[in-house]
Structures are given as C-alpha cells and as structure tokens.
Amino acid sequence: MSSARLTFWGAAGQVTGSMHLIEAAGARFLLDAGLFQGRRAETHALNAKLPFDARRLDGVVLSHAHIDHSGRLPLLVKEGFHGPVYSTPASRDLSAVMLADAGHIQEKDYEFLRRRGKASPDSEPLYSLRDAIAVQDLMVGVPYRRVFYLRKHLALEFHDAGHILGSAAVDLRVTEGGNQRIVFSGDIGRSGLPIVRDPEPPSGPIDTLIIEATYADRDHESFSQAERHLGEAVRRVASRGGKLLIPAFAVGRVQELVYSFHQLYRAGEIPEIPIYVDSPLAVDITTVFRLHPEVFDRRERMIETTNELFDFPLLRYVREVNDSKALNAHNGPAVIIAASGMVESGRILHHLASGIGDHRNLVLFVGFQAEHTLGRRIQGGEQIVRILGQEYERRAEVETISGYSAHADKGELRNWVRRLGGAI
C-alpha cells in the first residue's frame, strides 16, 4: 500500500482481541479496540499493555459492540485517548450498557478478591466504571450507507454485517496520493438469522480486504434446524423434571433464544414451563433492542405480526440477586438462560455449581467456547470441573447446537466475498 499502512494488534491468527491500526491521510485510526479472552493471566497481560500511545490516535472506528471488539475502549480513555469513536447508532447504545457493565464487574471482582486476600496483579481492573462511562462522551453514531469523512482524504461508510444489532462492515476510501479502498468485514453474520437483517457487503472493486475467518473451516446447521433442536431439548429435559441450563452471550444470543422460544411457544412445540433470562445485562441489552426496530429484518413473520418480540407468557426476566438465587431451589422443570456465554463469569456459574451434578439437567451450549475457558472444558466432556473454586462431578447431559452461531460459516464467508464484486 502506497498511501495507507495497516498494523494488526489482535484477532490475527487469534479469535479475540480485534484491533487494527490504519495510518492514512495523515491520521491514525483504530479499527476496533477489543479485549483478548481466555486464560486470565495470559489475557490480562495482553489486554493491559497497549502497543502504541493512545494519545496519538485520531479516532476509533468500531465494527460492533461485542467485548472482543469494543472492550478496550475504556482502557484507551484511561491511557489518555480523547478522540471520537465512530459506530452505528445501535452499537453506540449497546456499548453504553456493555462497557459500563464490564467496568463495574472488574471493580467488584477485584474488591471481592482483595477482601479475601487473593488479589494479584492479574486480577487488577483494566479500567474503572468511570472510564467506561467516559467512552460514551466520545461516541459518534453514523447510520448505515451514509458516507462520512473522517479526514479530507479519508471517508467511512458502514454496511450491515448481519452479525448482531448494529454490527457493520467498515468501508474506507483513501484518496490521498491515489484511490484506495479498504474493507474491514468486522464479524460477518449469517443469512436467515432472526431479528437482524442479512449481511449486505459493500459492492464494487476493493484493494485491501480484512476479513474474519472464525468458522472458515466448517459449516453450521441452519437456524430452523437449531430451533427444532432447541424445542427437542426442552421437551426431553422437561419430561424428566430437569433444568435446561444455557450459557449465553447477553447481547445477540439471549435475544435470539428468546425469539426462538417465543416462536416455539406460539407453535405449541414446547411445554408450558418457566423460561428465565437471569442476567441484568441481558435485560438491559434487550431494552436496547426494543429501541432499534429500524434495523430489524422486516421479512421475518413474527416481527411483522407482533410488537412484543421479547415478551410472552412463559418468559421471566430476572434482575435481583435474591431472585436469581431462588432459581436454584426451583422444583420442577425450567429453562435458565444466563451469562456469561463462555462460562467465565456471571450467574451461570452459580446455576452450574448447583445443577451440573444432576443427571436430569442439560447444559446446552449455543455459542463459541474459546480455548481454555470453563465452557470449552465442559463442552469437551471433562467429568470433574472446577466452578467458583470448588470441584464438581459432571452428571448433567451436555449438548451443543451450532445453528445459533452469529458468525458466517465456510460457505457463507465465501458467498460474502463473492458478493463484493470487482477485483479483490
């Protein structure tokens, strides 16, 4: 590249920590500023040290609000960054909730460990709640398909990535010293997912493509197959009086599951058992979803026929801690959806500690489990698992449904690239 330079500081040869530096048109912009996820000691070291001076950045372009793409924005602020952060309006609103939650959890976790004399440098917060809140003063919402000039010779356009609410592929045009077009895919979604629209890649010739490849080596089942398998799992567990425990990402995955359960309920394909969304963050994220119906996929029948996508008689949202604890004493079948999606933190840990030893229960994975996470170990079949510092024998059934993945699979990635058009 003659007039633009790219440096990859994460998610290159790795799954998490998306962060790429582009230097063009006399400016320095980050594409994403995500957290690395995995083993605490390793990821803390990667996350805590920025490989550049945050004060010298001119801005950040955020593809979407998932923490592995947005989670180091408060660290940038802590290190002196005060430039604009460009995202879609929905990503801006999701980030307001998610980053504040991440900062709050880090502070509370560290205080918990400190009181028990178990605090270490690896457990120190990367940033504070105050840093996370400060990010929102820097956020600039840019709608899809609107050309926005970051600099005189550097233009930005967001295209719907179809991954989660507000997710975008980033289309950059550099006109200094010639014409260059750089496309950063962010995370590419799948055709046929509920709620969000299908991916719409940029069209026309491009010069440089930065593209995710999370599932470039495999195919997923369809969403309709996944929903059918979900219904089968509910019926099977309910018939033996057990609980269906679902670790789920608070943004995107919880809302897709609620959508599926709503459809299954309307079709009479699941028994009338309580379904709990036990996550204050997921409750807040669902509120953000309700605020952005303009980005819903209007081809979905249920979206066209009801304004209450995320509410139906079986569903209960749980916010208070005491109500969450009471679920472990619940008699009879139930579905409990709780964060975190990779079982590294959150209320799902308490539900697993209570229920993983019961053969009637089913632990259902509906999302990617990164290497070295507790979710990956349970998914991989470990019989003895350590949860909240205590070992438990796993007697619960374990199952994975791949069709809820919000990442394009091998065929869908190829189709996305083909639709770009022109030379790549």
C-alpha positions in Angstrom: 0.0 0.0 0.0 1.5 3.3 -1.0 -0.6 5.8 1.0 -2.0 3.6 3.8 -0.4 1.4 6.4 -2.0 -1.4 8.4 -0.8 -2.9 11.6 -2.6 -5.8 13.3 -2.6 -5.9 17.0 -5.2 -8.6 17.7 -7.5 -11.1 16.1 -4.9 -12.0 13.5 -4.1 -15.7 14.0 -6.3 -15.4 17.1 -10.0 -15.4 17.8 -10.4 -12.4 20.2 -8.8 -9.0 20.8 -9.8 -7.4 17.4 -7.7 -4.2 17.0 -6.1 -3.0 13.8 -4.3 0.3 13.3 -4.6 2.1 10.0 -2.4 5.1 9.2 -3.7 7.0 6.2 -4.4 10.6 5.0 -2.1 11.9 7.8 -4.2 10.3 10.5 -4.1 7.2 12.8 -7.3 5.3 13.4 -8.0 2.1 15.1 -10.4 -0.4 13.6 -12.0 -1.9 16.8 -10.4 -2.0 20.3 -11.3 -5.4 21.6 -10.4 -7.5 24.7 -8.5 -10.7 24.5 -10.4 -13.5 26.2 -9.1 -16.8 27.6 -6.8 -17.7 30.5 -6.9 -14.9 33.0 -3.1 -14.4 33.4 -2.3 -14.5 29.7 -5.2 -12.3 28.6 -4.6 -9.8 31.4 -1.1 -9.3 30.2 -2.2 -8.9 26.6 -5.0 -6.5 27.5 -3.2 -4.3 30.0 -0.4 -3.1 27.7 -1.3 -1.1 24.7 1.3 -1.5 21.8 1.0 2.3 20.9 0.5 5.7 22.5 -3.3 6.1 22.9 -2.8 9.9 23.0 -1.6 9.8 19.4 -4.7 8.2 18.0 -7.1 10.4 16.0 -10.1 8.2 16.4 -11.6 4.7 16.5 -14.0 3.0 14.1 -16.0 0.3 15.9 -17.5 -2.5 13.9 -19.8 -3.7 16.7 -20.3 -3.8 20.4 -19.1 -7.3 21.4 -16.5 -7.0 24.1 -13.8 -8.7 22.0 -14.2 -5.8 19.6 -15.0 -2.9 22.0 -13.8 -3.9 25.4 -10.5 -1.9 25.4 -12.2 1.4 24.6 -12.2 2.4 28.3 -8.5 1.4 28.5 -7.8 3.8 25.7 -9.6 6.6 27.6 -7.7 5.7 30.8 -4.4 6.0 28.8 -5.2 9.5 27.5 -7.3 8.9 24.3 -9.9 11.6 23.8 -10.8 11.3 20.1 -14.1 10.3 18.5 -15.3 6.7 18.4 -17.5 6.1 15.3 -20.1 3.3 15.2 -23.7 2.8 14.1 -26.3 4.3 16.5 -27.3 0.8 17.7 -23.7 -0.1 18.5 -23.3 3.1 20.4 -26.3 2.3 22.6 -25.2 -1.3 23.2 -21.7 -0.1 24.1 -23.1 2.3 26.7 -24.6 -0.7 28.6 -21.9 -3.3 27.9 -18.8 -1.2 28.7 -20.3 0.1 31.9 -21.1 -3.4 32.9 -17.6 -4.6 32.2 -16.0 -1.8 34.2 -18.4 -2.4 37.1 -17.7 -6.2 37.1 -13.9 -5.7 37.1 -14.0 -3.4 40.1 -16.4 -5.7 42.0 -14.4 -8.8 41.2 -11.1 -7.2 42.3 -12.7 -5.9 45.6 -14.0 -9.4 46.3 -10.6 -11.0 45.8 -8.9 -8.3 47.8 -11.1 -8.8 50.8 -10.2 -12.5 50.8 -6.5 -11.9 50.3 -6.5 -13.5 46.9 -5.9 -10.3 44.8 -3.0 -10.3 42.4 -1.7 -8.2 39.5 -3.6 -10.4 37.1 -6.9 -9.6 38.9 -6.5 -5.8 38.9 -9.1 -3.9 36.9 -8.0 -2.8 33.4 -10.2 0.3 33.8 -12.9 1.7 36.0 -16.6 2.2 35.6 -15.8 5.9 35.3 -13.5 5.2 32.3 -16.2 3.1 30.7 -18.8 5.8 31.1 -16.4 8.4 29.7 -16.3 6.5 26.4 -19.9 7.4 25.7 -19.0 11.1 25.5 -16.7 10.2 22.6 -19.2 8.0 20.6 -20.5 9.3 17.3 -23.4 7.5 15.7 -23.1 7.0 11.9 -26.1 5.3 10.1 -25.6 2.5 7.6 -24.9 3.5 4.0 -24.0 7.1 4.8 -20.6 8.3 3.6 -18.8 10.1 6.5 -15.5 11.9 6.1 -13.0 11.1 8.9 -10.5 13.4 7.2 -10.4 15.3 3.9 -9.0 12.3 2.1 -10.4 9.5 4.3 -14.1 8.5 4.1 -16.0 5.9 6.0 -19.2 4.0 5.1 -20.9 1.4 7.3 -22.6 -1.7 5.7 -24.9 -4.0 7.6 -22.8 -7.1 8.7 -25.8 -9.1 9.9 -23.9 -10.3 13.0 -25.7 -8.6 15.9 -27.8 -5.5 16.3 -25.9 -2.6 14.8 -22.9 -4.6 13.5 -21.1 -3.2 10.5 -18.6 -3.9 7.8 -16.3 -0.9 7.5 -15.7 0.6 4.0 -12.8 3.0 4.0 -11.8 5.2 1.0 -8.4 6.8 0.9 -8.0 9.4 -1.8 -4.6 10.9 -0.8 -1.9 10.0 -3.4 -4.4 8.0 -5.5 -7.5 6.0 -4.7 -7.5 3.0 -2.4 -10.5 1.2 -0.9 -10.0 -0.9 2.3 -12.8 -3.1 3.6 -12.8 -4.4 7.1 -15.5 -7.0 7.5 -15.8 -7.0 11.3 -17.7 -10.1 12.2 -19.9 -11.3 9.4 -23.3 -12.7 10.2 -25.5 -15.4 8.6 -28.4 -15.2 6.2 -31.6 -16.3 7.9 -30.8 -15.3 11.4 -33.8 -13.8 13.3 -34.2 -10.2 14.3 -31.2 -8.7 12.4 -31.1 -8.3 8.6 -28.9 -10.5 6.4 -25.4 -9.3 5.7 -25.0 -6.7 2.9 -21.4 -6.5 1.9 -20.0 -3.4 0.1 -20.2 -3.6 -3.7 -17.6 -2.7 -6.3 -13.8 -3.2 -6.6 -11.7 -3.0 -3.5 -7.9 -3.0 -2.9 -7.5 -4.5 0.5 -9.8 -6.8 2.4 -9.5 -7.6 6.1 -12.0 -10.4 6.8 -12.9 -12.6 9.8 -12.4 -16.4 9.5 -13.8 -17.7 12.7 -15.6 -20.6 11.0 -13.9 -20.7 7.7 -13.2 -24.4 8.1 -16.8 -25.7 8.9 -20.5 -25.4 8.1 -23.3 -24.7 10.6 -26.7 -26.2 10.7 -29.5 -23.8 9.7 -31.3 -21.6 12.1 -34.5 -23.5 11.5 -32.7 -26.8 12.4 -31.3 -25.2 15.5 -34.7 -24.0 16.6 -36.1 -27.5 16.1 -33.2 -29.0 18.2 -33.9 -26.4 20.9 -37.5 -27.5 21.1 -36.5 -31.2 21.3 -34.1 -30.3 24.1 -36.8 -28.5 26.1 -39.2 -31.4 25.7 -36.6 -34.0 26.7 -35.5 -32.2 29.8 -39.0 -31.3 30.9 -40.1 -34.9 30.6 -37.5 -35.9 33.2 -38.2 -33.0 35.5 -34.8 -31.3 34.9 -33.5 -27.9 34.1 -32.1 -26.7 30.8 -29.1 -24.5 31.7 -28.0 -22.3 28.8 -24.8 -20.1 29.0 -25.4 -17.3 26.6 -23.9 -14.0 25.5 -26.0 -11.2 26.8 -26.0 -9.3 23.5 -27.5 -11.1 20.5 -27.6 -14.7 21.7 -30.0 -14.1 24.5 -32.4 -12.2 22.3 -32.2 -14.9 19.5 -33.0 -17.6 22.1 -36.0 -15.6 23.4 -37.2 -15.1 19.8 -36.9 -18.9 19.2 -38.7 -19.8 22.5 -41.4 -17.3 21.6 -41.9 -18.9 18.2 -41.9 -22.4 19.7 -44.4 -21.3 22.3 -46.7 -19.8 19.6 -46.5 -23.0 17.6 -47.3 -25.2 20.7 -44.0 -27.1 20.3 -42.7 -26.7 23.9 -44.4 -27.5 27.2 -45.5 -24.6 29.4 -42.6 -24.4 31.8 -41.0 -21.2 33.1 -38.2 -19.7 31.0 -35.8 -17.4 32.9 -33.4 -14.8 31.5 -31.2 -14.4 34.5 -28.9 -11.6 33.6 -29.2 -7.9 34.5 -27.0 -7.1 31.5 -29.2 -9.2 29.1 -32.3 -7.4 30.5 -30.7 -4.0 29.7 -29.5 -5.2 26.3 -33.0 -6.4 25.4 -34.2 -2.9 26.2 -31.7 -1.5 23.7 -33.0 -4.0 21.1 -36.5 -2.6 21.7 -35.2 0.9 21.0 -33.9 0.0 17.5 -36.7 -1.7 15.5 -35.4 0.2 12.4 -32.7 -2.4 12.0 -34.9 -5.5 12.4 -35.4 -7.8 9.4 -39.0 -7.0 8.3 -39.1 -10.2 6.2 -39.5 -12.1 9.5 -43.1 -13.1 10.0 -43.1 -12.7 13.8 -41.5 -9.3 13.5 -44.4 -8.2 11.2 -47.1 -9.7 13.4 -46.2 -8.6 16.9 -44.6 -5.7 18.7 -43.8 -7.9 21.7 -41.0 -9.9 20.3 -39.2 -10.3 23.6 -42.2 -10.9 25.9 -44.6 -13.9 26.1 -46.4 -15.7 29.0 -43.6 -18.3 29.8 -40.8 -15.7 29.9 -39.5 -14.1 33.1 -36.6 -11.6 33.3 -34.5 -11.8 36.5 -32.6 -8.8 37.7 -32.3 -9.1 41.5 -29.7 -11.3 43.1 -32.1 -12.9 45.6 -34.5 -13.9 42.7 -31.5 -15.4 40.9 -30.5 -17.5 43.9 -34.1 -18.7 44.3 -33.9 -20.4 40.9 -31.5 -23.0 42.3 -34.3 -24.1 44.7 -36.9 -24.2 42.0 -38.7 -27.5 41.9 -39.8 -28.9 38.5 -38.6 -28.3 35.0 -37.4 -24.9 33.9 -35.1 -23.2 31.4 -32.4 -20.8 32.7 -30.5 -18.6 30.3 -27.6 -16.8 31.9 -24.4 -15.1 31.1 -21.5 -15.4 30.6 -21.6 -17.2 27.2 -18.2 -18.8 27.8 -18.9 -19.6 31.5 -16.1 -17.5 32.7 -18.1 -15.2 35.0 -21.7 -14.2 35.8 -24.7 -16.0 37.2 -24.4 -19.1 35.0 -21.5 -20.2 37.3 -23.9 -20.4 40.3 -26.5 -22.3 38.3 -23.9 -24.8 37.1 -22.5 -25.3 40.6 -26.0 -26.1 41.7 -27.1 -28.2 38.8 -24.2 -29.8 36.9 -24.2 -32.8 39.3 -27.9 -33.7 38.5 -28.4 -36.2 35.7 -31.8 -34.8 34.9 -30.3 -31.5 33.8 -28.9 -30.5 30.4 -26.1 -27.9 29.9 -26.8 -26.5 26.4 -24.1 -24.6 24.5 -25.3 -22.3 21.8 -22.2 -20.2 21.2 -18.5 -20.4 20.6 -16.4 -21.6 23.5 -12.8 -20.2 23.4 -9.9 -22.4 24.3 -9.0 -22.6 28.0 -12.5 -21.3 29.1 -14.6 -23.3 31.5 -17.3 -23.5 28.8 -14.8 -25.3 26.5 -13.8 -27.7 29.2 -17.4 -28.7 30.0 -18.3 -28.8 26.3 -15.2 -31.1 25.8 -16.5 -33.7 28.2 -14.5 -33.1 31.4 -16.0 -35.2 34.2 -14.6 -33.1 37.1 -14.9 -29.3 36.6 -13.9 -26.5 38.9 -16.5 -23.9 39.4 -16.1 -20.9 41.8 -13.1 -22.6 43.3 -14.8 -25.9 44.1 -14.7 -29.2 42.1 -17.9 -30.8 40.9 -18.6 -34.1 39.2 -20.5 -33.5 35.9 -23.5 -35.8 35.7 -25.7 -33.4 33.7 -26.1 -34.1 30.0 -24.1 -31.7 27.7 -25.1 -30.8 24.2 -24.2 -28.2 21.6 -26.4 -26.5 19.0 -24.3 -24.8 16.3 -27.0 -23.2 14.4 -27.3 -20.2 16.7 -23.9 -19.0 15.8 -23.9 -15.4 14.7 -20.7 -16.0 12.7 -20.8 -16.9 9.0 -19.6 -20.4 8.2 -17.4 -21.6 5.4 -20.0 -21.3 2.6 -21.4 -18.0 3.9 -18.0 -16.4 4.1 -17.3 -17.4 0.5 -20.7 -16.0 -0.6 -20.0 -12.8 1.2 -16.7 -12.4 -0.6 -18.2 -13.3 -4.0 -20.8 -10.6 -3.5 -18.2 -7.9 -3.0 -17.8 -7.6 -6.8 -14.9 -6.5 -8.8 -11.3 -7.2 -8.1 -10.3 -8.2 -4.6 
